[in-house]
């Protein structure tokens, strides 16, 4: 969004017009504007917002900017901001804030709220319990529709969503769900039990966030109820939190696919040592595992010495093998993430990749054979033999690489590992070693060299 106009109003100290502009903007856009300002100026602009909008804008700010603003506001403003946050946003804030901010928040909370906060903070990270909010509409299933509508009108302002309501019994066990639309259209003298949908999709407080995101995506839900081990309704997770989960999981997968330890901080906010620590572990593992290629080259140094031209084609073969494996692993990882492929499909994946890799490999092999035979500089009497060696290796390498790339993520998932671990760097390291083995094996056969 272009912020030039409001920047100009701010520079001219035209606060009345600036306030009008801000009120007409989306909360997320105002938060984006505040992120780029010096913190004291950001506080000045923040104070121009009316109470309800200020709370919405605050929820969109980065945790660093939230912490900075909370340290500058007075006690009354601090209390108003925290009190008006939805409960799940408040929990997110507590999980990220420094200890002195957390103490300040808890000091201003009621005893009941402190107990709830401590309960939420004790749920495992990335579980349904840590994501859920308690701000939902619950209805007794024996209630009449007219009484249910009265209850919704009475409590709606404090709820995160009212479009889906949750029917419970006297022991708070989840019995069904009912949409606001169904309640509005139903006869007023009917019971909620007669209107509600009894087949309910729900999750447990200890279910992992990735599983929850899959459930929401599969059933196209705007919110999903969360129950404890006794099936009692304890909260809901709304679509805005699920979107955050999906973004977080995708980011984590991208990091793992690039051989990085997942990091929670923003790239430019992270420390140099923190960034280095996240990268160095996998770099060391890959470096040490790559020494296998050195051992293979040393083992076949007789073949290299006899036909020195063979060395010129090693980078091309290993590079092509790595690229072929990366293509297959990327498709496999994404298919696993979308729920399209599971361990039961592993033989289908192998059969698919075998056929695809043969077509790709034979095409590349023929092109390489013709290129070496007719376009490469004269290789004395070895041109044809080298062309055969390189082309045969190309075919086998592409086939091996694609089958490895397609199946390793599936095996990782079966072993309860993140499939994204088996991405380009790992696949390339494995394929490089196998490529050299194939290459030098063909060379010793074709040239009749003892290894």
C-alpha positions as CSV (number, residue, x, y, z in Angstrom):
1,X,0.0,0.0,0.0
2,X,1.2,3.6,-0.8
3,X,1.6,5.5,2.5
4,X,2.9,8.7,1.0
5,X,-0.2,10.7,1.8
6,X,-0.3,9.8,5.5
7,X,3.5,10.2,5.7
8,X,3.0,13.8,4.4
9,X,0.2,14.4,6.9
10,X,2.4,13.1,9.7
11,X,5.3,15.3,8.5
12,X,3.0,18.4,8.5
13,X,1.7,17.5,11.9
14,X,-1.8,17.6,10.5
15,X,-3.1,15.2,13.1
16,X,-6.9,15.7,12.6
17,X,-6.7,14.7,8.9
18,X,-4.2,12.0,9.7
19,X,-6.7,10.5,12.2
20,X,-9.4,10.5,9.5
21,X,-7.2,8.8,7.1
22,X,-6.2,6.1,9.6
23,X,-9.8,5.4,10.6
24,X,-10.7,4.6,7.0
25,X,-7.7,2.2,6.6
26,X,-7.6,-1.5,7.3
27,X,-6.1,-2.4,10.7
28,X,-3.4,-4.6,9.0
29,X,-2.4,-1.6,6.8
30,X,-2.1,0.7,9.8
31,X,0.0,-1.8,11.5
32,X,2.3,-2.1,8.5
33,X,2.7,1.7,8.5
34,X,3.5,1.8,12.3
35,X,6.2,-0.9,11.8
36,X,8.3,1.5,9.7
37,X,8.1,4.5,12.1
38,X,10.5,5.3,14.9
39,X,8.9,3.9,18.0
40,X,8.0,7.2,19.7
41,X,6.4,8.5,16.4
42,X,4.6,5.1,16.1
43,X,3.2,5.6,19.6
44,X,2.0,9.1,18.7
45,X,0.2,7.7,15.7
46,X,-1.1,4.8,17.7
47,X,-2.7,7.1,20.2
48,X,-4.7,8.8,17.4
49,X,-6.7,5.6,16.9
50,X,-9.9,5.0,18.7
51,X,-10.0,2.2,21.3
52,X,-11.5,-0.6,19.3
53,X,-9.3,0.0,16.2
54,X,-6.2,0.4,18.4
55,X,-6.7,-3.1,19.7
56,X,-7.1,-4.6,16.2
57,X,-4.0,-2.7,14.9
58,X,-2.0,-3.9,18.0
59,X,-2.8,-7.6,17.2
60,X,-1.3,-7.2,13.7
61,X,2.0,-5.7,14.9
62,X,5.2,-7.7,15.2
63,X,6.0,-8.9,18.7
64,X,9.0,-6.6,18.9
65,X,6.9,-3.5,18.1
66,X,4.2,-4.7,20.5
67,X,6.8,-5.0,23.3
68,X,8.2,-1.5,22.5
69,X,4.8,0.2,22.6
70,X,3.8,-1.6,25.8
71,X,6.9,-0.2,27.5
72,X,6.0,3.4,26.5
73,X,2.3,3.5,27.2
74,X,1.0,4.5,30.6
75,X,-0.7,2.0,32.9
76,X,-4.3,2.9,31.8
77,X,-3.4,2.5,28.1
78,X,-1.5,-0.7,28.9
79,X,-4.5,-2.2,30.7
80,X,-7.0,-1.2,27.9
81,X,-4.9,-2.7,25.2
82,X,-4.4,-6.0,27.0
83,X,-8.0,-6.3,28.2
84,X,-9.4,-5.7,24.7
85,X,-7.3,-8.3,23.0
86,X,-8.9,-11.6,22.1
87,X,-7.8,-14.3,24.5
88,X,-5.8,-16.3,21.9
89,X,-4.0,-13.1,20.8
90,X,-3.2,-12.4,24.5
91,X,-1.7,-15.9,24.9
92,X,0.4,-15.4,21.7
93,X,1.6,-12.1,23.2
94,X,2.6,-13.7,26.5
95,X,4.5,-16.5,24.7
96,X,6.7,-13.9,22.9
97,X,7.1,-11.0,25.3
98,X,10.0,-10.6,27.7
99,X,9.5,-11.7,31.3
100,X,9.0,-8.2,32.6
101,X,6.1,-7.5,30.2
102,X,4.5,-10.9,31.1
103,X,4.6,-10.0,34.8
104,X,3.0,-6.6,34.1
105,X,0.2,-8.3,32.1
106,X,-0.4,-10.9,34.7
107,X,-0.4,-8.3,37.4
108,X,-3.3,-6.5,35.7
109,X,-5.3,-9.7,35.0
110,X,-8.1,-11.0,37.2
111,X,-7.6,-14.1,39.3
112,X,-9.8,-16.1,36.9
113,X,-8.0,-14.8,33.9
114,X,-4.6,-15.6,35.4
115,X,-5.7,-19.1,36.1
116,X,-6.8,-19.5,32.5
117,X,-3.6,-17.9,31.1
118,X,-1.5,-20.3,33.1
119,X,-3.6,-23.3,31.9
120,X,-3.1,-22.2,28.3
121,X,0.6,-21.6,28.7
122,X,1.0,-25.2,30.0
123,X,-0.2,-26.7,26.7
124,X,2.6,-28.0,24.5
125,X,3.9,-25.6,21.8
126,X,2.1,-25.9,18.5
127,X,-0.8,-27.9,20.0
128,X,-4.5,-27.1,19.7
129,X,-4.6,-26.0,23.3
130,X,-1.9,-23.3,22.7
131,X,-3.8,-22.0,19.6
132,X,-7.4,-22.0,20.8
133,X,-9.5,-19.1,22.1
134,X,-12.2,-19.3,24.7
135,X,-14.2,-16.5,23.1
136,X,-16.9,-18.5,21.3
137,X,-20.7,-18.8,21.6
138,X,-21.9,-21.9,23.5
139,X,-25.5,-22.8,23.7
140,X,-27.3,-25.4,25.8
141,X,-29.0,-27.8,23.4
142,X,-32.3,-27.6,25.4
143,X,-32.5,-23.8,24.8
144,X,-35.2,-22.5,22.5
145,X,-34.0,-20.7,19.3
146,X,-35.4,-17.4,20.6
147,X,-33.4,-17.7,23.8
148,X,-30.3,-18.7,21.8
149,X,-30.6,-15.6,19.7
150,X,-31.0,-13.4,22.8
151,X,-27.9,-14.9,24.2
152,X,-25.9,-14.3,21.0
153,X,-27.1,-10.6,21.0
154,X,-26.0,-10.3,24.6
155,X,-22.5,-11.7,24.4
156,X,-21.6,-11.2,20.7
157,X,-19.4,-8.2,21.2
158,X,-16.9,-10.1,23.3
159,X,-16.7,-13.2,21.0
160,X,-14.2,-13.7,18.2
161,X,-16.8,-15.3,16.0
162,X,-20.6,-15.8,16.2
163,X,-21.2,-17.4,12.8
164,X,-20.9,-20.9,14.2
165,X,-22.2,-21.7,17.6
166,X,-21.6,-24.8,19.7
167,X,-24.3,-26.9,21.4
168,X,-23.3,-28.5,24.7
169,X,-25.1,-30.5,27.4
170,X,-25.1,-29.8,31.1
171,X,-21.6,-31.2,31.5
172,X,-20.2,-29.1,28.7
173,X,-19.8,-32.1,26.4
174,X,-19.9,-31.0,22.8
175,X,-23.2,-32.3,21.2
176,X,-23.4,-30.4,17.9
177,X,-22.9,-27.2,16.0
178,X,-25.4,-24.7,14.6
179,X,-24.8,-21.7,12.3
180,X,-26.2,-18.3,13.0
181,X,-28.0,-18.5,9.6
182,X,-29.8,-21.7,10.7
183,X,-30.9,-20.1,14.0
184,X,-32.2,-17.0,12.3
185,X,-34.2,-19.0,9.8
186,X,-35.5,-21.6,12.4
187,X,-38.9,-21.2,14.1
188,X,-38.4,-19.4,17.5
189,X,-40.1,-22.1,19.5
190,X,-37.8,-24.9,18.3
191,X,-35.0,-26.2,20.4
192,X,-31.4,-25.8,19.5
193,X,-31.1,-29.6,19.5
194,X,-33.6,-29.8,16.7
195,X,-31.6,-27.3,14.5
196,X,-28.0,-28.3,15.3
197,X,-25.8,-30.5,13.2
198,X,-24.9,-33.6,15.3
199,X,-21.9,-34.8,13.2
200,X,-19.2,-32.5,14.4
201,X,-15.6,-32.2,13.3
202,X,-13.4,-31.5,16.3
203,X,-9.9,-31.7,17.6
204,X,-8.3,-32.6,20.9
205,X,-6.3,-30.0,23.0
206,X,-3.1,-32.0,22.4
207,X,-3.4,-32.4,18.6
208,X,-0.6,-30.9,16.6
209,X,-1.2,-27.7,14.7
210,X,-0.3,-29.3,11.3
211,X,-3.0,-31.9,11.8
212,X,-5.5,-29.2,12.7
213,X,-4.6,-27.2,9.5
214,X,-5.2,-30.4,7.5
215,X,-8.6,-30.9,9.1
216,X,-9.7,-27.3,8.4
217,X,-8.5,-27.5,4.8
218,X,-10.1,-30.9,4.2
219,X,-13.6,-29.8,5.5
220,X,-13.4,-26.1,4.5
221,X,-14.1,-24.9,8.1
222,X,-14.1,-21.3,9.4
223,X,-13.5,-22.6,12.9
224,X,-12.9,-25.9,14.6
225,X,-14.0,-26.8,18.2
226,X,-11.4,-28.1,20.7
227,X,-12.3,-30.7,23.3
228,X,-10.5,-32.3,26.2
229,X,-10.2,-36.0,26.8
230,X,-13.7,-36.1,28.2
231,X,-15.1,-34.5,25.0
232,X,-15.9,-31.3,26.9
233,X,-15.7,-28.1,24.8
234,X,-12.8,-26.0,26.0
235,X,-12.2,-23.6,23.0
236,X,-12.2,-23.1,19.3
237,X,-9.5,-22.3,16.7
238,X,-10.5,-19.8,14.0
239,X,-9.4,-19.6,10.4
240,X,-7.1,-16.6,11.0
241,X,-5.0,-18.7,13.4
242,X,-5.0,-21.6,10.9
243,X,-3.7,-19.3,8.2
244,X,-0.8,-18.4,10.5
245,X,-0.1,-22.0,11.2
246,X,0.0,-22.8,7.5
247,X,2.4,-20.0,6.9
248,X,4.6,-21.1,9.8
249,X,4.6,-24.7,8.6
250,X,5.4,-23.7,5.0
251,X,8.3,-21.5,6.2
252,X,9.6,-24.3,8.3
253,X,9.5,-26.6,5.3
254,X,11.4,-24.1,3.2
255,X,14.1,-23.8,5.8
256,X,14.5,-27.6,6.1
257,X,14.5,-28.0,2.3
258,X,17.5,-25.6,2.2
259,X,19.3,-27.5,5.0
260,X,18.5,-24.8,7.6
261,X,17.3,-25.2,11.1
262,X,13.9,-23.6,11.3
263,X,14.0,-20.1,12.9
264,X,11.3,-18.1,14.6
265,X,12.8,-14.7,14.3
266,X,12.4,-12.5,11.2
267,X,15.5,-12.7,9.0
268,X,16.6,-9.0,9.5
269,X,15.8,-9.2,13.2
270,X,17.9,-12.3,14.0
271,X,21.4,-12.0,15.3
272,X,24.4,-12.9,13.2
273,X,25.4,-15.7,15.6
274,X,21.8,-17.0,15.6
275,X,21.7,-17.2,11.8
276,X,25.1,-18.9,11.7
277,X,24.1,-21.4,14.4
278,X,21.0,-22.4,12.4
279,X,23.1,-23.0,9.3
280,X,26.3,-24.5,10.5
281,X,25.0,-27.9,11.8
282,X,23.6,-29.0,8.5
283,X,26.5,-27.6,6.6
284,X,28.9,-29.7,8.7
285,X,26.8,-32.8,8.2
286,X,26.6,-32.3,4.4
287,X,30.3,-31.4,4.2
288,X,31.3,-34.6,6.1
289,X,28.9,-36.8,4.1
290,X,30.3,-35.3,0.9
291,X,33.7,-36.8,1.7
292,X,32.3,-40.1,0.5
293,X,32.6,-38.7,-3.1
294,X,36.3,-38.1,-2.4
295,X,36.8,-41.8,-1.3
296,X,35.1,-42.9,-4.5
297,X,37.3,-40.8,-6.7
298,X,40.4,-42.0,-4.9
299,X,39.3,-45.6,-5.3
300,X,39.0,-45.1,-9.1
301,X,42.0,-42.9,-9.6
302,X,43.5,-45.6,-11.8
303,X,40.6,-45.1,-14.3
304,X,41.0,-41.3,-14.1
305,X,44.7,-41.5,-14.7
306,X,44.2,-43.9,-17.7
307,X,41.5,-41.7,-19.3
308,X,42.0,-38.2,-18.0
309,X,39.1,-36.9,-20.1
310,X,36.6,-38.7,-17.8
311,X,37.2,-36.0,-15.1
312,X,35.8,-33.2,-17.3
313,X,32.3,-34.8,-17.2
314,X,32.0,-35.3,-13.5
315,X,30.4,-31.9,-12.7
316,X,27.8,-32.3,-15.4
317,X,26.8,-35.7,-14.3
318,X,26.6,-34.9,-10.6
319,X,24.8,-31.6,-11.3
320,X,22.2,-33.3,-13.5
321,X,21.7,-36.1,-10.9
322,X,21.2,-33.5,-8.1
323,X,18.7,-31.5,-10.2
324,X,16.8,-34.7,-11.2
325,X,16.6,-35.7,-7.5
326,X,15.5,-32.2,-6.5
327,X,12.7,-32.2,-9.0
328,X,11.3,-35.5,-7.7
329,X,11.8,-34.6,-4.0
330,X,10.0,-31.3,-4.4
331,X,7.0,-32.9,-5.9
332,X,7.0,-35.7,-3.3
333,X,7.3,-33.3,-0.3
334,X,4.5,-31.1,-1.6
335,X,2.3,-34.1,-2.3
336,X,2.8,-35.3,1.2
337,X,2.0,-31.9,2.6
338,X,-1.2,-31.8,0.7
339,X,-2.2,-35.3,1.8
340,X,-2.0,-36.6,-1.8
341,X,0.7,-39.3,-1.1
342,X,1.3,-41.6,1.8
343,X,3.5,-44.6,2.6
344,X,0.9,-46.9,1.1
345,X,1.6,-45.2,-2.3
346,X,5.3,-45.7,-2.3
347,X,5.3,-48.4,-5.0
348,X,3.1,-46.2,-7.2
349,X,5.6,-43.4,-6.7
350,X,8.5,-45.7,-7.6
351,X,6.7,-46.9,-10.7
352,X,5.8,-43.4,-11.8
353,X,9.3,-42.0,-11.3
354,X,10.8,-45.1,-13.0
355,X,8.8,-44.3,-16.2
356,X,9.3,-40.5,-16.0
357,X,13.0,-40.8,-15.3
358,X,13.5,-43.3,-18.2
359,X,12.0,-40.8,-20.6
360,X,14.0,-37.9,-19.2
361,X,17.2,-39.9,-18.9
362,X,17.1,-41.4,-22.4
363,X,16.5,-38.0,-23.9
364,X,19.4,-36.4,-22.0
365,X,21.6,-39.5,-22.8
366,X,21.0,-39.3,-26.5
367,X,21.6,-35.5,-26.6
368,X,24.9,-36.0,-24.7
369,X,26.0,-38.9,-26.9
370,X,25.6,-36.8,-30.0
371,X,27.1,-33.7,-28.4
372,X,30.3,-35.6,-27.3
373,X,30.5,-37.5,-30.6
374,X,30.2,-34.5,-32.9
375,X,30.7,-31.3,-31.0
376,X,33.4,-32.0,-28.4
377,X,37.1,-31.5,-29.2
378,X,38.8,-34.6,-30.6
379,X,39.5,-37.1,-27.8
380,X,42.0,-39.2,-29.8
381,X,40.6,-42.7,-30.1
382,X,38.4,-42.6,-27.0
383,X,35.6,-40.3,-28.3
384,X,33.0,-43.1,-28.9
385,X,33.9,-44.9,-25.7
386,X,33.6,-41.7,-23.6
387,X,30.3,-40.8,-25.3
388,X,28.9,-44.3,-24.4
389,X,30.2,-44.0,-20.8
390,X,28.8,-40.6,-20.1
391,X,25.5,-41.3,-21.8
392,X,24.9,-44.6,-20.0
393,X,25.8,-43.0,-16.7
394,X,23.4,-40.1,-17.5
395,X,20.5,-42.5,-18.0
396,X,21.1,-44.5,-14.9
397,X,21.9,-41.5,-12.8
398,X,18.6,-39.7,-13.7
399,X,16.6,-42.8,-13.0
400,X,18.3,-43.4,-9.6
401,X,18.1,-39.8,-8.6
402,X,14.4,-39.4,-9.4
403,X,13.4,-42.6,-7.6
404,X,15.5,-41.6,-4.5
405,X,14.1,-38.1,-4.6
406,X,10.5,-39.4,-4.9
407,X,10.7,-42.0,-2.1
408,X,13.0,-40.7,0.6
409,X,10.5,-38.0,1.8
410,X,7.8,-40.7,2.1
411,X,10.1,-42.9,4.1
412,X,11.1,-39.9,6.3
413,X,7.4,-39.3,7.0
414,X,6.8,-42.9,7.9
415,X,9.7,-42.7,10.4
416,X,8.0,-39.6,12.0
417,X,10.6,-37.3,10.5
418,X,9.9,-34.1,8.6
419,X,9.8,-35.0,4.9
420,X,11.4,-31.6,4.0
421,X,14.7,-32.8,5.5
422,X,15.0,-35.1,2.5
423,X,15.3,-32.1,0.1
424,X,17.8,-30.8,-2.4
425,X,21.0,-30.7,-0.2
426,X,20.6,-34.2,1.2
427,X,19.4,-35.7,-2.0
428,X,22.3,-34.1,-3.9
429,X,24.8,-35.5,-1.5
430,X,23.5,-39.1,-1.8
431,X,23.1,-38.9,-5.6
432,X,26.6,-37.4,-6.1
433,X,28.1,-40.5,-4.5
434,X,25.9,-42.9,-6.5
435,X,26.6,-41.1,-9.7
436,X,30.4,-41.4,-9.3
437,X,30.0,-45.1,-8.5
438,X,28.0,-45.7,-11.6
439,X,30.3,-43.5,-13.8
440,X,33.5,-45.2,-12.8
441,X,31.9,-48.7,-12.9
442,X,30.9,-48.1,-16.5
443,X,34.3,-46.6,-17.2
444,X,36.2,-49.7,-15.9
445,X,34.0,-52.0,-18.0
446,X,34.1,-50.1,-21.2
447,X,37.8,-49.2,-21.1
448,X,38.8,-52.5,-19.5
449,X,40.6,-50.8,-16.6
450,X,41.2,-52.6,-13.4
451,X,40.0,-50.4,-10.5
